[in-house]
Amino acid sequence: MRPDTLTVIGTELAIKWTDGREDFIPLERLRRGCPCANCQGETDVLGVVHRPESKPLVAQSFTLSTYGLVGGYGFQPRWADGHGTGIYSWEYLHRLAAPPAG
């Protein structure tokens, strides 16, 4: 599934998918779920996850400066604190849009 439109509305990313479904992902959830190696770590050949020392997130960490599309498969946000290496696949955005379990 692919998005038809992506729009930032206040503190959420609004996504209208090609099937008509609409999702609203809080920007804080989007940032905390950043899939890049700096945020999630990298797995070596032995299955050990290596993470660099994390920087504390501040208010600017949850403010979206700009974003772009990557090929036909993903979304890449740039945050006000300068972070911008995460590429969110459409499938991953779909999962982030699901209500948190609990």
Backbone as CSV, one residue per row, in Angstrom:
resi,resn,N_x,N_y,N_z,CA_x,CA_y,CA_z,C_x,C_y,C_z
1,MET,0.836,-1.171,0.000,0.000,0.000,0.000,0.886,1.240,0.000
2,ARG,0.431,2.262,-0.703,1.192,3.506,-0.818,0.321,4.679,-0.366
3,PRO,0.968,5.747,0.117,0.180,6.917,0.478,-0.225,7.698,-0.768
4,ASP,-1.409,8.261,-0.706,-1.872,9.156,-1.755,-1.406,10.575,-1.425
5,THR,-1.520,10.950,-0.128,-1.046,12.257,0.330,-0.441,12.133,1.723
6,LEU,0.547,12.983,1.971,1.190,13.111,3.280,1.145,14.595,3.635
7,THR,0.655,14.908,4.821,0.547,16.303,5.242,0.797,16.395,6.732
8,VAL,1.525,17.414,7.147,1.696,17.661,8.572,0.569,18.575,9.010
9,ILE,-0.172,18.125,10.026,-1.259,18.916,10.604,-0.957,19.045,12.096
10,GLY,-0.551,20.225,12.502,-0.203,20.432,13.909,0.951,19.540,14.328
11,THR,0.685,18.640,15.253,1.732,17.749,15.772,1.562,16.323,15.272
12,GLU,0.914,16.172,14.115,0.706,14.838,13.539,1.041,14.821,12.051
13,LEU,1.442,13.643,11.596,1.587,13.396,10.166,0.304,12.720,9.713
14,ALA,-0.418,13.375,8.815,-1.660,12.815,8.279,-1.329,12.095,6.979
15,ILE,-1.808,10.864,6.877,-1.553,10.049,5.691,-2.887,9.574,5.137
16,LYS,-3.101,9.832,3.868,-4.251,9.242,3.189,-3.666,8.206,2.230
17,TRP,-4.052,6.958,2.437,-3.526,5.847,1.649,-4.357,5.676,0.379
18,THR,-3.786,4.990,-0.588,-4.473,4.801,-1.870,-5.762,3.998,-1.742
19,ASP,-5.910,3.233,-0.652,-7.157,2.476,-0.445,-8.226,3.306,0.264
20,GLY,-7.908,4.585,0.545,-8.864,5.466,1.201,-8.695,5.576,2.703
21,ARG,-7.919,4.678,3.306,-7.686,4.732,4.754,-6.930,6.018,5.093
22,GLU,-7.240,6.589,6.247,-6.536,7.764,6.723,-5.937,7.467,8.091
23,ASP,-4.686,7.856,8.277,-3.998,7.662,9.547,-3.388,8.976,9.988
24,PHE,-3.267,9.129,11.302,-2.644,10.307,11.896,-1.613,9.814,12.896
25,ILE,-0.341,10.079,12.605,0.743,9.613,13.466,1.315,10.806,14.215
26,PRO,1.278,10.784,15.555,1.901,11.872,16.304,3.385,11.981,15.924
27,LEU,3.862,13.213,15.745,5.256,13.405,15.352,6.211,12.842,16.397
28,GLU,5.824,12.890,17.669,6.686,12.320,18.697,6.835,10.812,18.498
29,ARG,5.747,10.120,18.185,5.826,8.669,17.925,6.690,8.400,16.692
30,LEU,6.535,9.250,15.674,7.319,9.095,14.450,8.806,9.219,14.760
31,ARG,9.182,10.233,15.537,10.590,10.443,15.855,11.130,9.345,16.759
32,ARG,10.386,8.980,17.775,10.859,7.933,18.682,10.984,6.585,17.973
33,GLY,10.253,6.425,16.877,10.323,5.191,16.102,11.292,5.272,14.940
34,CYS,12.155,6.275,14.936,13.092,6.440,13.816,13.855,5.140,13.565
35,PRO,13.818,4.646,12.312,14.441,3.357,12.009,15.929,3.417,11.668
36,CYS,16.557,4.590,11.762,17.961,4.672,11.342,18.881,3.914,12.301
37,ALA,20.084,3.621,11.831,21.052,2.867,12.630,21.478,3.620,13.886
38,ASN,21.518,4.951,13.827,21.885,5.720,15.026,20.836,5.578,16.114
39,CYS,19.576,5.496,15.735,18.495,5.404,16.723,18.198,3.965,17.144
40,GLN,18.179,3.043,16.208,17.799,1.660,16.496,18.983,0.727,16.664
41,GLY,20.144,1.153,16.203,21.321,0.302,16.272,21.456,-0.553,15.018
42,GLU,22.594,-1.213,14.932,22.868,-2.108,13.805,23.218,-3.482,14.359
43,THR,22.770,-4.511,13.673,23.039,-5.878,14.101,24.254,-6.409,13.346
44,ASP,25.222,-6.965,14.093,26.380,-7.545,13.424,26.085,-8.988,13.013
45,VAL,27.054,-9.663,12.426,26.841,-11.013,11.908,26.534,-12.029,13.009
46,LEU,26.859,-11.710,14.254,26.562,-12.601,15.375,25.212,-12.293,16.013
47,GLY,24.516,-11.292,15.465,23.201,-10.940,15.992,23.230,-9.956,17.149
48,VAL,24.404,-9.407,17.445,24.532,-8.435,18.524,24.178,-7.048,17.983
49,VAL,23.298,-6.353,18.693,22.903,-5.013,18.272,23.859,-3.991,18.879
50,HIS,24.421,-3.153,18.022,25.330,-2.095,18.455,24.624,-0.763,18.273
51,ARG,24.581,0.013,19.358,23.947,1.334,19.314,24.965,2.375,19.753
52,PRO,25.045,3.469,19.003,25.894,4.559,19.492,25.239,5.187,20.722
53,GLU,26.007,5.936,21.478,25.435,6.615,22.634,24.345,7.562,22.142
54,SER,23.172,7.454,22.734,22.053,8.260,22.259,22.101,9.667,22.839
55,LYS,21.655,10.617,22.006,21.539,12.001,22.456,20.140,12.175,23.034
56,PRO,20.013,12.983,24.071,18.678,13.203,24.628,17.795,13.930,23.611
57,LEU,16.527,13.550,23.582,15.577,14.209,22.700,15.037,15.449,23.407
58,VAL,14.923,16.524,22.648,14.421,17.801,23.169,13.193,18.197,22.362
59,ALA,12.564,19.289,22.692,11.349,19.722,21.990,11.564,19.800,20.480
60,GLN,12.727,20.287,20.042,13.012,20.390,18.605,13.092,19.021,17.937
61,SER,13.341,18.000,18.720,13.431,16.642,18.177,12.107,16.167,17.612
62,PHE,11.008,16.792,18.029,9.679,16.370,17.603,9.028,17.374,16.653
63,THR,9.826,18.339,16.182,9.338,19.334,15.234,9.883,18.986,13.858
64,LEU,8.997,18.774,12.923,9.392,18.401,11.567,9.740,19.652,10.777
65,SER,10.977,19.719,10.278,11.414,20.862,9.471,10.968,20.706,8.031
66,THR,11.230,19.524,7.495,10.890,19.223,6.110,10.875,17.711,5.949
67,TYR,10.433,17.259,4.788,10.485,15.828,4.506,10.503,15.628,3.010
68,GLY,10.890,14.429,2.620,10.907,14.075,1.212,10.534,12.618,1.034
69,LEU,10.261,12.263,-0.200,9.973,10.874,-0.534,11.242,10.246,-1.067
70,VAL,11.435,8.977,-0.764,12.620,8.254,-1.195,12.172,7.176,-2.173
71,GLY,12.546,7.349,-3.428,12.123,6.395,-4.451,10.620,6.219,-4.393
72,GLY,10.170,5.012,-4.607,8.751,4.711,-4.520,8.412,3.957,-3.257
73,TYR,9.323,3.983,-2.259,9.114,3.098,-1.117,9.120,3.764,0.246
74,GLY,9.441,5.054,0.335,9.552,5.574,1.688,9.498,7.075,1.840
75,PHE,9.556,7.458,3.097,9.409,8.822,3.573,10.619,9.136,4.437
76,GLN,11.240,10.309,4.231,12.411,10.682,5.021,12.207,12.074,5.619
77,PRO,11.959,12.121,6.927,11.784,13.410,7.588,13.117,14.032,7.995
78,ARG,13.151,15.339,8.075,14.272,16.059,8.669,13.681,16.851,9.833
79,TRP,14.269,16.635,11.004,13.754,17.223,12.243,14.482,18.518,12.569
80,ALA,13.844,19.375,13.361,14.390,20.689,13.702,15.709,20.608,14.476
81,ASP,16.003,19.476,15.097,17.281,19.320,15.799,18.400,18.848,14.867
82,GLY,18.104,18.726,13.564,19.124,18.361,12.580,19.129,16.897,12.178
83,HIS,18.434,16.054,12.908,18.408,14.621,12.579,17.602,14.395,11.298
84,GLY,18.107,13.526,10.426,17.379,13.294,9.192,17.826,12.071,8.422
85,THR,18.351,11.058,9.114,18.856,9.878,8.405,17.873,8.718,8.335
86,GLY,16.747,8.821,9.028,15.776,7.720,9.022,14.923,7.699,7.768
87,ILE,14.791,6.530,7.167,13.893,6.341,6.026,12.816,5.360,6.467
88,TYR,11.590,5.831,6.437,10.435,5.064,6.890,9.763,4.437,5.672
89,SER,9.782,3.128,5.566,9.086,2.461,4.460,7.587,2.645,4.649
90,TRP,6.832,2.475,3.579,5.370,2.587,3.690,4.831,1.565,4.690
91,GLU,5.382,0.366,4.658,4.941,-0.681,5.591,5.208,-0.270,7.035
92,TYR,6.380,0.328,7.281,6.725,0.758,8.633,5.806,1.890,9.086
93,LEU,5.494,2.845,8.195,4.561,3.911,8.549,3.195,3.335,8.916
94,HIS,2.791,2.314,8.184,1.521,1.636,8.461,1.526,1.076,9.883
95,ARG,2.627,0.438,10.254,2.735,-0.131,11.613,2.758,0.961,12.684
96,LEU,3.462,2.068,12.423,3.495,3.156,13.391,2.120,3.796,13.579
97,ALA,1.298,3.740,12.541,-0.033,4.338,12.600,-1.004,3.518,13.435
98,ALA,-0.702,2.251,13.624,-1.591,1.387,14.412,-1.623,1.874,15.860
99,PRO,-2.781,1.825,16.503,-2.860,2.247,17.909,-1.913,1.415,18.759
100,PRO,-1.254,2.066,19.730,-0.347,1.311,20.614,-1.097,0.214,21.363
101,ALA,-0.443,-0.930,21.490,-1.054,-2.050,22.234,-1.089,-1.703,23.710
102,GLY,-2.099,-2.161,24.360,-2.114,-1.916,25.791,-3.456,-1.774,26.279
